[in-house]
Each structure stands twice: as structure tokens, then as C-alpha cells.
Amino acid sequence: MGISRLLQRILPAVFLFASIILASAQAPSAPGKPLPPGPMQPKIKAACTQCHNASRITEQHLTRQQWSEQLEKMEGLGAVIPDADRNAFLNYLTKNFGPEKGGAKTAVKKSGSAAD
């Protein structure tokens, strides 16, 4: 009975400690590659790096539609992206982390869009 009572007292503390350790492992770590300068950089940084570091953004090279889907996903997880800034967010992300920004530079398509 003494061991059972001891375990009842210790296990919650052990669980709490383990939860804190695991939670801190999920927190943003080293900043990685910095976000490019621009008027939207502070807003992107504020909205996106609350839960992960900038490399989660800088390592992706997505289309405008894919970035839009990512923004919706992140909003579902708690990110705050004001409706008034949504288009500017997409412009910044597509310009700096679009598919043509991945790997070697490629020629800009002649049909070009106004996404910049």
C-alpha cells in the first residue's frame, strides 16, 4: 500500500515534467534562414513563428494556391492572419518562396502574374 500511494503522488509530477520537456521540444528553435526583408516580413514573422521557426517557411517552395491552403491550415491551428492582410501574405510568400525560387533559378514565365 505504501508504494501504491507513493506512485500516486509521484506519477502526476513525472507526467507534468515529461509534458513540459516534450512541449519545449516542439517550440521554435534556431531561427534558420531569415525571412527576406519587405513590408510583410514582420507580420509573417509574427503570425508564423509563434509555433515554428522561419525555416518551416523558407524551405518550402509552393504555388500561390498551395500557400493559400497552408494559410488556411495554419489558421485552423490558431494562427491569426487578418483578412485585410491575406492577399499581401500570399504575395510575399509566393514572391519569396514560390516554386521558381526552389533550386536553380529559372526563367520567369512570359504569362507572369501580378503576384509580386
C-alpha positions in Angstrom: 0.0 0.0 0.0 2.9 2.4 0.7 4.4 2.0 -2.8 1.0 2.5 -4.4 0.4 5.7 -2.5 3.9 6.9 -3.4 3.3 6.2 -7.1 0.0 8.1 -6.9 1.9 11.1 -5.7 4.9 10.9 -8.0 3.3 9.9 -11.3 1.5 13.2 -11.8 4.7 15.1 -11.2 6.6 12.9 -13.6 3.9 13.3 -16.2 3.9 17.1 -15.8 7.7 17.2 -16.1 7.6 14.9 -19.2 4.9 17.1 -20.8 7.0 20.3 -20.2 10.0 18.6 -21.8 8.0 17.4 -24.8 6.3 20.8 -25.2 9.6 22.6 -25.2 10.9 20.2 -27.9 8.1 21.5 -30.1 8.9 25.1 -29.6 10.7 27.1 -32.2 14.5 26.5 -32.1 17.3 28.2 -34.0 15.9 30.8 -36.5 17.3 29.1 -39.5 17.4 31.0 -42.8 15.9 34.5 -42.1 12.8 35.8 -43.9 13.6 38.2 -46.7 13.0 41.9 -45.9 9.8 43.5 -47.0 6.8 45.3 -45.7 5.1 42.0 -44.8 8.1 40.4 -43.1 7.2 41.5 -39.6 3.6 40.3 -40.0 4.7 37.0 -41.5 7.2 36.5 -38.7 4.6 37.4 -36.0 1.9 35.1 -37.4 4.1 32.1 -38.4 7.0 31.9 -35.9 4.8 31.7 -32.8 4.8 27.9 -33.3 7.7 27.1 -35.5 10.9 28.7 -36.8 11.3 30.5 -40.1 12.9 27.6 -41.9 9.5 25.9 -42.0 8.6 28.7 -44.4 12.0 29.3 -46.2 12.5 25.6 -47.0 9.1 25.4 -48.9 8.6 26.5 -52.5 4.9 26.5 -53.1 2.4 27.9 -55.6 0.1 30.7 -54.6 -2.7 28.2 -54.2 -0.6 25.9 -52.0 0.4 28.9 -49.8 -3.3 29.8 -49.5 -4.0 26.2 -48.4 -1.2 26.4 -45.9 -2.5 29.7 -44.5 -6.0 28.1 -44.1 -4.4 25.1 -42.4 -2.4 27.3 -40.0 -5.5 29.5 -39.2 -7.3 26.2 -38.3 -4.4 25.6 -35.9 -4.7 29.0 -34.3 -2.6 31.4 -36.5 -4.0 34.9 -36.7 -4.0 36.2 -40.3 -6.1 39.3 -40.7 -8.4 39.1 -43.8 -7.1 42.6 -44.8 -3.5 41.2 -45.0 -4.3 37.8 -46.6 -3.5 38.9 -50.1 -0.3 40.6 -49.1 0.7 37.5 -47.1 0.2 35.4 -50.3 2.1 37.9 -52.4 5.1 37.9 -50.0 5.1 34.1 -49.7 4.7 33.5 -53.4 7.3 36.1 -54.4 9.9 34.8 -52.0 9.1 31.1 -51.7 7.3 30.3 -54.9 8.2 27.2 -57.0 10.6 29.2 -59.1 12.6 30.1 -56.0 13.5 26.5 -55.3 16.8 25.1 -56.5 18.3 26.8 -59.6 16.8 30.0 -60.9 14.5 29.5 -63.8 13.3 32.0 -66.4 10.2 34.0 -65.4 7.2 32.8 -67.4 6.1 35.2 -70.1 2.5 35.0 -68.9 3.7 36.4 -65.5 1.2 37.2 -62.8 0.6 40.3 -60.6 1.5 38.2 -57.5 4.5 40.3 -56.8 
